[in-house]
Amino acid sequence: MSDDLHQLLSEWFENEQIKREKLLEKYPPDVPNSKCQHAFIKGINIENSFKPSVGDFLPLFETENEKIFVWTYEKDNYSALISKVEPGIKTKPFWKTVGSLINLSQSYAEAFEGIDFESRLEYYWIYYFSEHTPFSDLVFYNLTEMDYPFIHNGRIIKATDLSRLAPVIELLDRDDKCYTAISLLFSSFQIHYCCLICELGLSPIKKHESHEPELWEQADFITKMESAIVQACRCAESILGEPPNTSKRNRILAHKQRWIELVGIDPDSKYERAETSYWDFYIELFDTLRNPSAHSYGNIHFDLERKRTIDAQCFAALLLRGYIDKHAKPYEEALEALRFNRELLSLVDDSMSTKMTKQR
């Protein structure tokens, strides 16, 4: 290699390095940071019956670490949720994103219907966000060209639909026990679905009959049922803990009293689905259902019935509902705790849904 060529290559590499450093300085990748605090929340679109104009950027609610806004970014198109995140969140051990709080609260309110392994709200980070910047001019940290056409895909809801979730959102944000429990039951239903409304007899008409796997379906069902049982059991355990030593009466009595305080259910009352008491099913869940499912030792759990899986999921769901009912704030208190924008909520028209925007 000639000296001249070597010199040219050295200069080229040096210039490229300078460009990369300037690019990293302008667009630092350790988001969120001071230059990238806003995220577009994909998976939810807000309909426009509250009559917004293009460019409106209205606060909706907030948690300790995030402020959620409704951004009307385009003429005659649905509005979006934008999160403004405090960069200090990176110093905390765990971040319950508002996206996860909304997703879990919606799933709980809808009895975990229609969820799958893609059921989540995604954060797409925006550098130097301004509500006045056209959407096509935004610079994203983690949005690829392949994903760009689909970023607007999502469920269409009203701002008031989110406000109705306020008691559960606030509880999940405040209470790690509840957040863990609902996350585990959500996971159980992702793995193995059943209709809670039908299985718990909450509707006079049973629209979704559950059935045992046919002979040719068993191989596909067994591992899903085992995993769903383990997650449902973990949900119950996150609320109540493990059963005490059954030979120690004082511990049993104390545990039962704690049970009533936590979920408001008498453990000695009847769990109708399993035709036994809640307490006896609780013991059975750990000893008979969970242990063979969690520790197979290479054996196929061929005698597992789907009914027992559904029994476990329904049991966990009832405990979760009891815990939420006992510990959630009343609706008005939850709205206040999350600082919901009542003025915006008052503008929503529940009798219609539109993507039309108001002319300025």
N, C-alpha and C positions, 0 to 999 in steps of 0.2 A: 504494500500500500504506500502510495506516495505521500510525502509530507503535506502537500497541498490538500489531498483528499482526506487525510487524517484530520487536518485542521477544520475542513468544512464539516465533516461528520461531528467533530467535537462541538462546534458552534451550533449545529442543528440540534444535537441532544441537549445542549445547555438551554437553547431557546424553548425547546419542548418542555423541559423541566420547569422553566419560568412560567410558561403558559399553564401547566398543570397546577403549580402552586397558586397562581392568581385565580384559577378556576375553583380550587378548593377553598381559597379564602372567600371568594364571592358566594360559593354554594357549599358550605361546610356539610359533610355527610352525617355528622353526629346529631341528627334531628331527635327531638325538637331543640332548637337553639334560637338565639336572638334574631337570626335571619330567616328562620323557618319555624314559625310558631303555629301556623294554621294548617288544618287538615280538612279536606273534603271527605265527608262520611258517605261512602258508597253503600247502597242497599235500601235507602229510604229517600223518597221524594215527598215534598210537602205541597199539597194542593193549594190553590191561590184564592180561596173564597174570602180571605181576609183583605183582598183588594190591594196587593202590593204593586209598586212600580219597579221597573228595571233599575237595579242599583241599590234597592233597599237592602239594608243589612241590620236586621232587628234581633236584639237579644231575646232568647227564649227561656233558658234556665241555666244554672251553673252548679258545679260541684266545687270542692276545694281546689282541684287541679285543672278544671276545664270550664270554659264558658262556651255555651252552645248558642249559635246564631242561625237565623233563617235568612238565607241569601237568595234574592231574586236576581239571577245572573243573566237572564235572556228573555227577550220578548215572547210572550205567549208560550212559556214553558214552565214546568213545575219548578218550585223553589228547592233549594238544597240546604242540608245541615252542614254548617261549618263549625269546627271546634278550634278554639284558641287555647293552647296548652302552655302551662307554665314550664319553662325549661328545667326548673328545679325538680321536676318529677323524676329526673334521672338519678337523683340521690336517694330515692326511696326504694325499699326492697321489692315492692310490688305495686303495680298500677292497675287499678280497676278502671279501665277506660269507660267513658260514657257509652261508647258503642257497645261494649259488652253488657253494661247495665241495661241499656234499652233492649238489646237482643234477648237477654235472659228474662226480663220483665214481660216482654211481649209473648215469649214462649210460655211462660207460666200462666199469663192471663188467658191464653188460648189452649190451655191443657196440653201443651207440647205437641199440638197437631201440626203436621206439614213440615217438620224439621228434618234435616239430613246433615251430612258432614260438611256441606257448604253453607250451613245456616250461621252466618256471622255478618257483622258490619265491618267494612274495611276502611282504613285510614289512608288517604293519599295526600302526602305532604306538599305544601305550596310555599315556594320561596317568595319573600317580599309581597305577601298577599295585600291586595287592595280590592275592596268591593267595587271599585270603579274600573278595574282592569277587565277587559273582555275575556271570557273564558278561554278562548283560543290562544290568548297571549300569556296565560299562566304558565309558570315554570314549576314542574312537579319534580319531586325527588325520586319517587318510586312508581311512576306511571309509565309503562312501556307503550310503544306504538301499537302493539297488539291489543293491549287492554283499553287504550284510549276510546275506541268506539263504544265500549260497553260501560263506561264509568257512570253514565246517566241511568243505567238499568237499576230498577229497585221498586220496592213496594210503594204505592201511593197512599199516604195517610194525611190526616189533618193534624195541625199543631195541637188541637185539643185531645187527639188520640194519645199523644205523648203525655199530656198533663194528667190524663186519667191513670197513667201508670205511675204517677208520682209517689204514692205510698210505698210501692215495691222498689222503685228506683232508689228512693232515699234510704230504705232499709238495707238494700244490698250494698250501697255505698258506705253505710255506717257500720254494718255488722258482718264481720268476716265469717262467722258461723253460717249465716244465711246465704252469703255469697258462695261459700264452699258447697253447701247442701244443694242449692239450686243448680249449680254448675255440674255436680255429679249426676243429678237426676236428668238434666238436659243430655248429658253424655249417654246415660242409660237408654233414653228414647232415641237418640241418634243411632245407637247400635241395634236396638230391637223396638219396633213401634207397636203400640197398641192404643186403642181409643179409650182414654181415661173416662170420658163422659159416658160412654156405653158400659165400660167395665165396672164403674162405680154406681151405675144406675141413676145417673144425674139427668137422664132424658127418658120420658115415658116410652119413646120408640128407640129400639136398639138398631141403629143403622149399620153398625160395623161389627158383625159377628166374628169373634176370634175362633180359631180352629187349631187343633193339634196338627203338627206337620204330617203330611202324607209320608208313606214309607220312603218314597224317592226324594222327599224334601228334608229328611232328618239330617243328612250330612251337612246341609247348608245352614240349618237352624241351630244346631247344638252349640257351636262355639259362640254364636251371637247371643243365645239365651244365657249361657254361662257368664259372658262379659257383662250383659245387662243386669244380671243378678248381683254381680260383684259391685257394680256402680250404684245400684239401688241400695245395697247393704251399706256401702260407704256413705251414702246420703243420710240414711238413718243413724249411722254411727256418728256422723259429724254433728248431728243434733243432740242425740241421747247418750253418746258414748257406748262402750261395750257393755253387755249385760254383766251384772255382778256375779260373784260366786253364789250359785243357787243353794248352797248349803248354809249360807249365812243370812239368817232371817232379817237381822237389823239392816244389813246392806241392801237387801231386796226392798224393804219398806222405805228406806231413804231414797233409793233409786226411783221407786214408783212415785213418791211425792215430788221428786225433781221432775219427773216425766210430766206430771200434771201442771207444774209451774211453767214448763217450757212450751208445751204444745196444747194444753187444755183438754187432753183426752184422758179418760180414766183407763189405765192400762188393763184393768180387770173387766172392762166392758167388752162386748163381742165385736170381733172383726168379721163382719158378715161374709165377706168373700171367701175367707178360709174356714169359716164355720168353727172358729176357735176364738179365744180371747186375744186382744192385742198383745198382751204380755207373752202368752204362749207362742204366738207367731214370731214375736221378737226373738225369743230363744231359738226357735226353729230356723229362723232366717240366718242366724249366725252359725249354728251347729250343723244343720242338715242341708241348707241350700247353698250358703256361701262357701263353706270349706271345700266341698267336692268341686265346686266351680273354680275356686281360686287355686287349688292345689291338685292338679290332675295326675301328676306323676306319670304321665304318658298314657293314662287310661282314658277311654272314651266314656263320657257321662251319658251313656245311651238310654238310661232310664229317666232322664230329665224330661218333665212334661212342660209344655208351653204355659199351661195354666199356672204352674208354680212360679214361672218367670213373671207373669202378669200379676200374680198375688204379691210378689216382692215389689214390683214397680208401683202398684196401687197403695201398698202399705207405706212406702216411702213418700208418695205424693200426699197422703193424708197427714203424715207427720209434718211435712213441709208446709202444707196449708195451715195446720194448727199453729205452727211456729210463726208464720207470717201474720196470721190473724191476731196472735197474742202480742207481737212486737212492733208491727208497723204503726206509724203515726196516722192519725186521722187525715183525711184528704186535704183539708184546708191547712193543717200544720205542715204536711209534706210539701204542699205548694210553696209555703212560706220558707221552709228550710232550703228548698232548691231555688228560691228566688225566681219563680216562674213569672214571666211577663204577662200579668193579668190583662193589661190593655190589649196586647196582641190576641190573647185568647178570646177576649170579648168581641173581637172583630170577625172571628171565624163563623161562617154560616153553616150550620149543621144540616141544612136542608138541600145543599148543593155541593158539587165538587167541580172545579174548573182548573185549567192550566192558563187561562187568559190573565194577562197582566193589565194593570190600570195605566192609562195614558197620563203622562205628567202634564 
